[in-house]
Amino acid sequence: MKELFNKDNFVVTNLEGKAKKHSLVLSLLLIGLFICSSFTFLNFLYCFSDIVGSIVSGSADVAAHDALRSVPLFLSFFETLWIMLLVHTLYRAESAEIVQKRVKKCLITSGVFAVIIILYVIIGLITGTYLSLVEGSPSALFPLDSILYSLLFVALAVVGLFFRDKLTSKVSLELTPRTPVVRRARFVYCFFTTIWMLIALFGFSAFVVGLFIIDFKHDNHQFYAIALLLVYLMAAATLAFWEFYYNQLTESGKAKNLLKLGLISLCATVVVMALYFVSLQLDLDAPSNMGFGVLPVAYAASVNMATFMVILTPLIVSITAIFKGLMLKKNNK
């Protein structure tokens, strides 16, 4: 177990003082943007839930009206997400070429989403989609807050593009580059990591929101409520564990510790899964009572879809890590 905490196994150990500071700043920015992205994603899901609910209840006109009003909330997730991907690109620093290309792409894409939101709200005010600049629903300052939020990202995009060369050369390229993903496997890698990231975003935001909306005083659902929150937390913690611990290891450190980390991750996942399924067996009505407030569409027709997806993701990640660790161990013999 000592090998897991051997400082020589970490990339940051070999960095100079300035580069260590940049690495810490990028890590903190990544965490902050993950938190922002998680709540914009939950807003996205809430709006989607309301629209689906209106369609199911036979109110297609209400669904269309809600969809048109919610466009800024849908798009705000994507403008935040692309800035998070930009910081992640700098954090990973795979190569000068990859960093330059992705930073430009992320800045432009986030800026375009921000401009679309601003124009959409302005057009909506003219056409009557919005009755005023501050309607008070779904947030107190909506849609003004969407404009202000988007202006921030327009400014970030403009400043980022202007200082792009300095940003990439002075920050990320001082860090030790990670091994780039093999080109032929990049699509599959990006697809599954995107699914993993979205589930982690949902898990974190659902955990935080659940702390405030779940009634822990309800005697019949206390055990299930705790197990449900642990499931949500596990989804975000798994991503944090592999991103901020495993990806900070050197290549030799990864090879030596991957199997151990996979087993640790699997054990934690199995414990949380066992707690959840035991609590579910003891309280079969709990999902519809406790989960509905977190994400209504996920619990429609008594289908506990969201929670099962959140449970399966850490399990799949852990098993994949164990399999890869066994292969590395076999090849190193």
LOZA-536387 format. One record per residue (C-alpha): x, y, z. Coordinates in Angstrom, 1 decimal. Example, Ala and Ser with C-alpha at 12.3 -4.5 7.8 and 13.67 -1.06 7.14 Angstrom:
! LOZA-536387
     px     py     pz
   12.3   -4.5    7.8
   13.7   -1.1    7.1
This chain:
! LOZA-536387
     px     py     pz
    0.0    0.0    0.0
    3.0    2.3    0.6
    3.7    2.2   -3.1
    0.3    4.0   -3.7
    1.6    7.1   -1.9
    5.2    7.0   -3.1
    5.8   10.6   -4.2
    8.2    9.4   -6.9
    5.3    7.9   -8.7
    3.6   11.3   -9.2
    4.2   13.6  -12.2
    4.0   16.7  -10.0
    7.1   15.6   -8.1
    9.3   16.2  -11.1
    7.9   19.6  -11.9
    9.6   22.9  -11.1
    8.1   25.4   -8.6
    6.3   27.5  -11.2
    5.0   24.5  -13.0
    3.7   23.0   -9.8
    1.8   26.2   -9.1
    0.3   26.1  -12.6
   -0.7   22.4  -12.1
   -2.5   23.3   -8.8
   -4.3   26.3  -10.4
   -5.5   24.1  -13.3
   -6.7   21.4  -10.9
   -8.7   24.0   -8.9
  -10.1   25.5  -12.1
  -11.1   22.1  -13.3
  -12.9   21.3  -10.0
  -14.7   24.7  -10.1
  -15.8   24.2  -13.7
  -16.9   20.7  -12.9
  -19.2   22.0  -10.2
  -20.6   24.7  -12.5
  -21.1   22.2  -15.3
  -22.8   19.8  -12.9
  -25.5   22.3  -11.9
  -26.0   23.6  -15.5
  -26.4   20.0  -16.5
  -29.0   19.4  -13.8
  -30.8   22.5  -15.0
  -30.7   21.0  -18.5
  -32.2   17.7  -17.1
  -34.9   19.5  -15.1
  -36.1   21.5  -18.1
  -36.0   18.3  -20.2
  -38.1   16.6  -17.5
  -40.7   19.3  -17.5
  -41.0   19.1  -21.2
  -41.3   15.3  -21.2
  -43.9   15.6  -18.4
  -46.0   18.1  -20.4
  -45.9   15.8  -23.5
  -46.9   12.7  -21.4
  -49.8   14.6  -19.8
  -51.0   15.6  -23.3
  -50.0   19.2  -23.1
  -48.0   19.5  -26.2
  -48.5   23.3  -26.5
  -47.2   23.7  -22.9
  -44.2   21.5  -23.8
  -43.4   23.6  -26.9
  -43.7   26.8  -24.9
  -41.4   25.5  -22.1
  -38.9   24.2  -24.7
  -38.7   27.6  -26.3
  -38.2   29.4  -23.0
  -35.6   26.9  -21.8
  -33.2   27.2  -24.8
  -30.8   29.4  -22.9
  -30.7   26.9  -20.0
  -30.0   24.1  -22.4
  -27.2   25.9  -24.1
  -25.6   27.3  -20.9
  -24.6   23.7  -20.1
  -22.6   23.5  -23.4
  -20.9   26.8  -23.0
  -19.7   25.8  -19.5
  -18.8   22.3  -20.6
  -16.5   23.5  -23.4
  -14.5   25.8  -21.1
  -14.1   22.9  -18.7
  -12.8   20.8  -21.6
  -10.4   23.6  -22.4
   -9.0   23.6  -18.8
   -8.8   19.7  -19.0
   -6.8   20.0  -22.2
   -4.3   22.3  -20.5
   -4.3   20.0  -17.4
   -3.5   16.9  -19.5
   -1.0   18.7  -21.8
   -0.7   15.7  -24.2
    1.4   17.6  -26.8
    1.9   21.1  -28.1
    0.0   20.4  -31.3
   -3.0   18.8  -29.5
   -3.2   21.6  -26.9
   -3.1   24.4  -29.5
   -5.8   22.8  -31.6
   -8.1   21.9  -28.8
   -7.8   25.2  -26.9
   -8.8   27.1  -30.1
  -11.7   24.7  -30.7
  -13.0   24.9  -27.1
  -12.8   28.7  -27.0
  -14.6   29.2  -30.3
  -17.3   26.6  -29.5
  -18.0   28.1  -26.0
  -18.1   31.6  -27.4
  -20.5   30.6  -30.2
  -22.9   29.0  -27.7
  -22.7   32.2  -25.6
  -23.4   34.5  -28.5
  -26.4   32.3  -29.6
  -27.8   32.5  -26.1
  -27.6   36.3  -26.0
  -29.1   36.7  -29.5
  -31.8   34.2  -28.6
  -32.9   36.1  -25.5
  -32.9   39.4  -27.4
  -35.0   37.9  -30.2
  -37.3   36.3  -27.6
  -37.9   39.6  -26.0
  -38.8   41.1  -29.4
  -41.1   38.2  -30.5
  -42.8   37.7  -27.1
  -41.2   34.4  -26.0
  -40.1   36.4  -22.9
  -42.4   39.0  -21.5
  -39.6   40.9  -19.8
  -35.9   40.8  -19.2
  -36.6   39.5  -15.6
  -39.4   37.0  -15.5
  -38.5   35.4  -12.2
  -38.9   31.8  -13.4
  -37.2   29.3  -13.4
  -34.6   31.6  -11.6
  -35.1   34.9   -9.9
  -33.3   36.9  -12.7
  -34.2   34.7  -15.7
  -33.5   35.4  -18.6
  -31.2   38.3  -17.6
  -28.9   35.9  -15.7
  -28.5   33.8  -18.9
  -27.3   37.0  -20.8
  -24.9   38.0  -18.0
  -23.6   34.4  -17.7
  -23.0   34.2  -21.5
  -21.3   37.6  -21.6
  -18.8   36.2  -19.2
  -18.1   33.3  -21.6
  -17.9   35.7  -24.6
  -15.2   37.6  -22.7
  -13.4   34.4  -21.8
  -13.4   33.3  -25.4
  -12.1   36.7  -26.8
   -9.4   37.0  -24.1
   -8.5   33.3  -24.5
   -8.1   33.5  -28.3
   -6.1   36.7  -28.0
   -3.6   35.2  -25.5
   -3.9   31.6  -26.8
   -0.2   31.2  -27.7
    1.0   32.5  -24.4
   -1.6   30.4  -22.5
   -0.6   27.1  -24.1
    3.2   27.7  -24.1
    3.6   29.3  -20.6
    1.1   27.1  -18.7
    0.4   23.6  -20.1
    3.6   23.0  -21.9
    5.6   23.5  -18.7
    3.9   20.5  -17.3
    4.9   16.9  -18.0
    2.9   15.8  -21.0
    0.5   12.8  -20.6
    0.6   10.0  -23.2
   -1.8   10.9  -26.1
   -4.7    8.5  -26.7
   -4.0    6.3  -29.7
   -5.7    7.8  -32.8
   -7.7    4.7  -33.8
   -9.1    4.3  -30.3
   -9.8    8.1  -29.8
  -13.5    7.9  -30.9
  -14.3    5.0  -28.5
  -12.3    6.6  -25.7
  -14.1   10.0  -26.2
  -17.5    8.4  -26.4
  -17.2    6.4  -23.1
  -15.4    9.1  -21.2
  -18.2   11.5  -22.2
  -20.9    9.2  -20.9
  -18.8    8.7  -17.7
  -18.4   12.5  -17.3
  -22.1   13.2  -17.8
  -23.1   10.6  -15.2
  -20.5   12.0  -12.8
  -21.9   15.5  -13.4
  -25.4   14.2  -12.6
  -24.2   12.3   -9.6
  -22.5   15.3   -8.0
  -25.4   17.7   -8.6
  -28.0   15.1   -7.5
  -26.0   14.5   -4.3
  -25.8   18.2   -3.4
  -29.5   18.9   -4.3
  -30.5   15.7   -2.5
  -29.0   16.9    0.7
  -31.6   19.8    0.6
  -34.7   18.2   -0.8
  -34.6   14.7    0.7
  -36.6   14.4    4.0
  -34.3   12.5    6.3
  -36.9   12.7    9.1
  -39.2   10.3    7.2
  -38.7    7.1    9.2
  -39.6    4.7    6.4
  -37.0    6.1    3.9
  -33.9    7.0    6.0
  -31.8    4.0    5.0
  -32.7    4.3    1.4
  -32.0    8.1    1.4
  -28.5    7.6    2.7
  -27.8    4.7    0.2
  -29.1    6.8   -2.7
  -26.9    9.8   -1.8
  -23.9    7.4   -1.5
  -24.6    6.1   -5.0
  -24.7    9.7   -6.4
  -21.5   10.6   -4.5
  -19.8    7.5   -5.7
  -20.3    8.5   -9.4
  -18.5   11.8   -8.9
  -15.9   10.4   -6.5
  -14.9    7.7   -9.0
  -14.2   10.2  -11.7
  -12.3   12.4   -9.2
  -10.3    9.4   -8.0
   -9.2    8.4  -11.5
   -8.6   11.9  -12.8
   -6.8   13.5   -9.9
   -5.0   10.5   -8.5
   -4.4    8.0  -11.3
   -3.8   10.5  -14.1
   -1.3   12.3  -11.8
    0.9    9.2  -11.8
    3.9    8.7  -14.0
    3.7    6.0  -16.7
    5.7    3.6  -14.5
    3.5    4.5  -11.5
    0.4    3.7  -13.5
    1.7    0.4  -14.6
    2.7   -0.6  -11.0
   -0.5    0.6   -9.3
   -3.4    0.2  -11.8
   -4.4   -3.3  -10.6
   -4.4   -2.2   -7.0
   -6.4    0.9   -7.7
   -8.9   -1.0   -9.8
   -9.5   -3.5   -6.9
   -9.9   -0.6   -4.4
  -12.3    1.1   -6.7
  -14.2   -2.1   -7.2
  -14.5   -2.8   -3.5
  -15.8    0.7   -2.7
  -18.3    0.3   -5.6
  -19.5   -3.1   -4.5
  -20.1   -1.9   -0.9
  -22.1    1.1   -2.1
  -24.1   -1.2   -4.5
  -24.8   -3.7   -1.7
  -26.1   -0.9    0.6
  -28.3    0.5   -2.2
  -29.9   -2.9   -3.2
  -30.4   -3.9    0.4
  -32.1   -0.6    1.1
  -34.2   -1.0   -2.1
  -35.4   -4.5   -1.0
  -36.4   -3.1    2.4
  -38.2   -0.2    0.9
  -39.5   -0.8   -2.7
  -41.6    2.3   -2.7
  -38.7    4.6   -1.9
  -37.4    5.3   -5.5
  -40.7    6.9   -6.5
  -41.0    8.8   -3.2
  -37.3    9.9   -2.8
  -35.9   10.0   -6.3
  -38.7   11.8   -8.0
  -37.7   15.2   -6.7
  -34.1   14.8   -7.8
  -34.9   14.0  -11.5
  -38.6   13.3  -12.3
  -38.1   11.9  -15.9
  -35.6    9.3  -14.6
  -38.3    7.8  -12.3
  -41.2    8.0  -14.7
  -43.4    4.9  -14.8
  -41.5    3.5  -11.7
  -38.4    3.0  -13.8
  -35.3    3.7  -11.6
  -33.2    4.3  -14.7
  -31.0    7.1  -13.5
  -29.8    5.4  -10.3
  -29.0    2.1  -12.1
  -26.9    4.0  -14.7
  -25.1    5.8  -11.9
  -24.4    2.5  -10.1
  -23.2    0.7  -13.2
  -20.7    3.3  -14.3
  -18.2    3.0  -11.4
  -18.5   -0.8  -11.6
  -17.6   -0.8  -15.4
  -14.7    1.6  -14.8
  -13.3   -0.5  -12.0
  -13.6   -3.8  -13.9
  -12.0   -2.2  -16.9
   -9.1   -1.0  -14.8
   -8.6   -4.4  -13.2
   -8.6   -6.1  -16.7
   -6.1   -3.5  -18.0
   -4.0   -3.9  -14.8
   -3.8   -7.7  -15.3
   -2.8   -7.3  -18.9
    0.0   -4.8  -17.9
    1.2   -7.2  -15.2
    1.2  -10.1  -17.7
    3.1   -8.1  -20.3
    5.7   -6.9  -17.7
    6.6  -10.5  -16.7
